[in-house]
Amino acid sequence: MSAVERPAPVVVAVDGSTRSAGAVRYAVGEARRRGSGVRVVHVVPAPLPEGGLWPAQAGDVTYLERSGTDTVRREVAAIRAVAPGMEVEPVVAAGPRVARLVEAAATGGLMVLGRETRHGVERLVTGTTTADVAARAAVPVVVVPARWQDGGHGRVVVGVKTLAGADELLAHAFAEAAARHAVLRVVHAVEIPGLATDLGVADAYVGESVENASRLLRRLVDDWSAVHPAVEVEARVVQGLPDKVLAEAAADADVLVVARHRRGLRHPVRLGSTPRAVLGTCDTPVEILPLPGEPTAMPLVLESDGEVLKD
């Protein structure tokens, strides 16, 4: 990177409510760690046509635009007050909320959102913004609870759904832990299928599954530990529902990383059930990592005179 280049900004969505507070704090911390700026985005919603739940009127649009501009101005001022030297870019966009946030994130390095809290009619009209953005964004998306404060736990948790083809996710998780100088906790959940319970062999199934998964997970972790020898790693295979297992494992972590797996033509922009469940319940920031393109292969590691060499 040349002297004039800067890392892509951390993009954070704000809506003028306390729902965005944790997201803004997280975005500032990430920007400091990356040496980047922050892009503060507010989306002015498009009113529904005449006769809908919210008639479109010129006064409504003007008010929303003015309110959105004021919201961004306040957030920018607050960020500059706590991070005086940080570059802060204000953005006010109009239109569909999800589409505009995805567009704003496209040239960023990370998208940060507050946790979804809308209910009832408002949620019916707006949809689930956090899950929809996380399902569509080309960059990692972090969802942060409103009351989040940096606890400085020094721990990153990554949830591995399938042990086969997990290299891309582990590559990101190890790099994240290394950048944070944090311990990496790798977690895989084993569920009991209904058939095993019906046949009365649940205990035997779990015991064998945990043993096999632990062996495979340890092998994967050892391979990546050779690439990142400075990262301390904990590997866990736990019986239970994946979303609950991950939330418990991440209770003392700075961030929980889960993958947005590649989808086929039938479901191109949907999150799986586990990421969706974790987004709504976990008190730790949750990072959704998109896995586009071809799977990442683990770097070749050679040993020469006691040193680890990477290709």
Stockholm file with secondary structure:
# STOCKHOLM 1.0

chainA/1-311         MSAVERPAPVVVAVDGSTRSAGAVRYAVGEARRRGSGVRVVHVVPAPLPEGGLWPAQAGDVTYLERSGTDTVRREVAAIRAVAPGMEVEPVVAAGPRVARLVEAAATGGLMVLGRETRHGVERLVTGTTTADVAARAAVPVVVVPARWQDGGHGRVVVGVKTLAGADELLAHAFAEAAARHAVLRVVHAVEIPGLATDLGVADAYVGESVENASRLLRRLVDDWSAVHPAVEVEARVVQGLPDKVLAEAAADADVLVVARHRRGLRHPVRLGSTPRAVLGTCDTPVEILPLPGEPTAMPLVLESDGEVLKD
#=GR chainA/1-311 SS CCTTCCCCCEEEECCSSGGGHHHHHHHHHHHHHHTCCEEEEEEECCCBCTTSSSBCCHHHHHHHHHHHHHHHHHHHHHHHHHSTTCCEEEEEEESCHHHHHHHHHTTSSEEEEECCCCCHHHHHHHCCHHHHHHHHCSSCEEEECTTCCCCCCCEEEEECSCSTTCHHHHHHHHHHHHHHTCEEEEEEEECCCHHHHHTTCHHHHHHHHHHHHHHHHHHHHHHHHHHSTTSCEEEEEEESCHHHHHHHHTTTCSEEEEEECCCCTTSTTCCCHHHHHHHHHCSSCEEEEECCSSCCCCCCEEEETTEEEEC
#=GC SS_cons         CCTTCCCCCEEEECCSSGGGHHHHHHHHHHHHHHTCCEEEEEEECCCBCTTSSSBCCHHHHHHHHHHHHHHHHHHHHHHHHHSTTCCEEEEEEESCHHHHHHHHHTTSSEEEEECCCCCHHHHHHHCCHHHHHHHHCSSCEEEECTTCCCCCCCEEEEECSCSTTCHHHHHHHHHHHHHHTCEEEEEEEECCCHHHHHTTCHHHHHHHHHHHHHHHHHHHHHHHHHHSTTSCEEEEEEESCHHHHHHHHTTTCSEEEEEECCCCTTSTTCCCHHHHHHHHHCSSCEEEEECCSSCCCCCCEEEETTEEEEC
//
